[in-house]
Amino acid sequence: MKAYVVGGAVRDELLGRPVADRDWVVVGATPEEMTAQGFRPVGKDFPVFLHPRTREEYALARTERKSGRGYKGFTVYAAPDVTLEDDLRRRDLTINAMARAEDGTLIDPFGGARDLAARVLRHVSEAFGEDPVRILRVARFAARFDFRVAEETAALMRAMAEAGEVAELVPERVWQELARGLAEPHPQRMLEVLAACGALTRLLPELRPDAALDAALARAAAAQAPLAVRFAVLTARLAEPEVHSVAERLRAPNEVRELALTYCRCREMLRCAASATPAELLETLKRADALRRPERYAGLLAAARIAEAATPAGLGRLERALAAAQQVDAGAIAAAAASPADIPARLDRAREAAIAAALR
């Protein structure tokens, strides 16, 4: 029985990047032998175990055979006769198909170190074409490392997209990969890769990527903007029904879709903020629900700044407008109102006056 560190930990070590987690492959063992040594089984689809002390994951070497459509249509074989090279061959990219033995020896049967040095994303074998999730993973790794896609891998991805395999992906898995790609240092590269292979028009037909969107996503990454802001930037030029359609199809989390929809509803007001009247600024606050959700309003302004949908002067006025409106004592106004029906109008007048004073 031998254990090897595999995959991302080896890749990141060779790149000089921090290694957060280490995954291990065990060759020549059975599940019974693993549990006898104190490993705790946790795998659902194939034998995976947690080390009794480090809690790191140890998976038995395995092979996979396509048995149906989509990314779940696989039959897994894990047994002591599966070699390390067999296990590495089933992986997606050469840069993820390397291993490190316990004595430090690098095992690299598919040229992953060479491709790392050349900054190339290349598939390991034709088995890549059996799993449509790998299209999204290549796009995500392009967004992380800014590597180019090898010509033969790009051709295989185009063939997969044309064959309709992308349509088999469940929304939750698509969102998981897209969200991770958006959060990477070069999110615009994800769109470029997906567009080049034809997957983008199948996954997100509403999007119309161009140089302006690429630049906005690059600015979002440079600003280390959170995911919700990056998604709002991604969908910033879409109509509200399109934003709703994209968010619904991807099963995007509520906070992500809410910010994107709020941006869409406030887009024209954001553009005119530099010359807006106090009443118009107050209307923007109300439409954005800024007084109840100031954290989402901050995300809205961040997205507008990154997407260059509002001038710096306009953004400053929007920030001052909220600060002024927040200073109005709603409780005192409600107590002084002649009837409950008078409260909303009195509050609006007081907040509008406070905004006007703050902008003088």
Residue pairs with C-beta under 8 A, 6 or more apart in sequence:
1 26
1 27
1 28
1 29
1 33
2 26
2 27
2 28
2 84
2 101
2 102
3 24
3 25
3 26
3 27
3 58
3 102
4 24
4 25
4 27
4 84
4 99
4 100
4 101
4 102
4 107
5 22
5 23
5 24
5 99
5 100
6 23
6 24
6 25
6 87
6 88
6 98
6 99
6 100
7 23
7 91
7 96
7 97
7 98
8 21
8 23
8 96
9 19
9 21
9 22
9 23
9 100
10 98
10 99
10 100
10 106
10 112
11 95
11 96
11 98
11 112
11 116
12 18
12 19
13 19
13 100
14 98
14 113
14 116
15 116
15 145
21 56
22 56
23 56
23 57
23 59
24 51
24 56
24 57
24 58
24 59
25 58
25 59
25 60
25 61
25 84
25 87
25 99
26 34
26 58
26 59
26 60
26 61
27 61
27 80
27 82
27 83
27 84
27 87
28 61
28 80
29 60
29 80
30 60
30 79
30 80
31 41
31 47
31 49
31 60
34 41
34 47
34 49
34 58
34 60
35 41
35 49
37 52
38 52
39 49
39 50
39 51
39 52
39 58
40 49
40 50
40 52
41 47
41 48
41 49
42 48
42 49
42 50
42 57
43 49
43 59
45 76
46 59
46 60
46 62
46 76
46 78
47 59
47 60
47 62
47 78
48 57
48 58
48 59
48 60
49 57
49 58
49 59
50 56
50 57
50 58
51 57
51 58
60 78
60 79
60 82
61 78
61 82
61 83
61 84
61 86
61 87
62 76
62 77
62 78
62 82
62 87
62 90
63 76
63 77
63 78
63 82
63 86
63 87
63 89
63 90
64 74
64 75
64 76
64 77
64 90
64 127
64 130
65 74
65 75
65 77
66 73
66 74
66 75
66 127
66 130
67 73
67 74
67 75
68 74
69 165
69 168
70 132
70 165
70 168
70 169
71 131
71 132
71 133
71 168
71 169
71 173
74 130
74 131
84 99
84 107
85 107
85 109
88 97
88 98
88 99
88 107
88 109
88 110
88 124
89 97
89 109
89 110
89 124
89 125
89 127
90 124
90 125
90 127
91 97
91 124
92 123
92 124
92 128
92 131
92 134
92 137
92 138
93 112
93 115
93 121
93 122
93 123
93 124
93 137
93 138
93 141
94 110
94 111
94 112
94 114
94 115
94 122
94 123
94 124
95 112
95 115
95 116
95 121
95 122
95 141
96 112
97 108
97 109
97 110
97 112
97 124
98 106
98 107
98 108
98 112
98 113
99 106
99 107
99 108
100 106
100 107
101 107
106 113
110 124
111 122
115 121
115 122
115 150
119 145
119 146
119 147
119 148
120 147
120 148
120 149
120 150
121 138
121 141
121 142
121 145
121 147
121 148
121 149
121 150
121 153
122 150
122 152
122 153
123 134
123 150
123 152
123 153
123 156
126 156
128 134
128 153
128 156
129 156
129 159
129 160
129 165
132 160
132 165
132 166
132 168
132 169
133 169
133 173
133 177
135 157
135 160
135 161
135 166
135 194
135 197
135 199
136 169
136 173
136 174
136 177
136 178
136 181
136 194
136 199
137 177
138 149
138 153
138 157
138 193
139 177
139 181
139 189
139 190
139 191
139 193
139 194
139 199
140 177
140 180
140 181
140 184
140 190
141 147
142 148
142 149
142 186
142 189
142 190
142 192
142 193
143 181
143 182
143 184
143 185
143 186
143 187
143 188
143 189
143 190
143 193
144 184
144 185
144 186
145 186
146 185
146 186
146 189
149 157
149 193
149 196
154 196
154 197
157 197
157 199
158 196
158 197
158 198
160 166
160 197
161 197
161 198
161 199
161 202
162 198
166 199
166 202
166 203
167 202
169 203
171 249
171 250
171 251
172 251
174 203
174 250
175 250
175 251
175 252
178 190
178 203
178 250
179 227
179 231
181 187
181 190
182 190
182 217
182 227
182 230
182 231
182 234
183 227
183 230
184 190
184 221
185 221
186 218
186 221
187 217
187 218
187 220
187 221
187 230
187 234
188 209
188 213
188 214
188 215
188 217
188 218
191 200
191 207
191 209
191 213
191 214
191 217
192 209
192 214
194 200
194 203
195 201
195 209
200 207
200 209
204 246
206 235
206 238
206 242
206 245
206 246
207 213
207 234
207 235
207 238
207 246
208 237
213 234
213 237
216 233
216 236
216 306
216 307
216 308
217 230
217 233
217 234
219 306
220 229
220 230
220 233
220 306
221 230
223 302
223 306
225 233
225 302
225 303
225 306
226 299
227 256
228 255
228 256
228 259
228 260
228 299
229 259
229 299
229 302
229 303
229 306
231 252
231 256
231 259
231 260
232 259
232 260
232 263
232 299
232 300
232 303
232 307
233 303
233 306
233 307
235 242
235 243
235 246
235 247
235 260
235 263
235 264
236 263
236 264
236 267
236 303
236 307
236 309
238 246
238 264
239 264
240 261
240 264
240 265
243 257
243 260
243 261
243 264
244 257
244 261
246 252
247 256
247 257
247 260
247 261
248 257
252 260
255 296
258 296
259 296
259 299
259 300
259 303
262 287
262 288
262 289
262 296
262 300
263 270
263 300
263 303
263 304
265 287
265 288
266 284
266 287
266 288
266 300
267 309
269 276
269 280
269 283
269 284
269 287
270 284
270 300
270 304
270 309
270 310
270 314
270 318
271 309
271 310
271 314
272 280
272 314
273 281
273 284
273 310
273 311
273 314
273 315
273 317
273 318
274 310
274 311
274 313
274 314
274 317
275 314
276 284
276 314
276 317
278 321
278 352
278 353
278 355
278 356
278 359
279 352
281 317
281 318
281 321
281 355
282 321
282 325
282 348
282 351
282 352
282 355
284 290
284 318
284 321
285 291
285 297
285 321
285 322
285 325
285 351
288 296
288 297
288 300
289 296
289 297
290 296
290 297
290 300
290 322
290 325
291 322
291 325
291 326
294 322
294 326
297 322
301 310
301 315
301 318
301 319
303 309
304 310
304 315
305 312
305 315
310 318
317 359
320 355
320 358
320 359
321 355
321 358
321 359
323 358
324 351
324 354
324 355
324 357
324 358
325 351
325 354
325 355
327 354
328 347
328 350
328 351
328 354
330 347
333 343
333 346
333 347
333 350
334 340
334 343
334 347
336 346
337 343
337 346
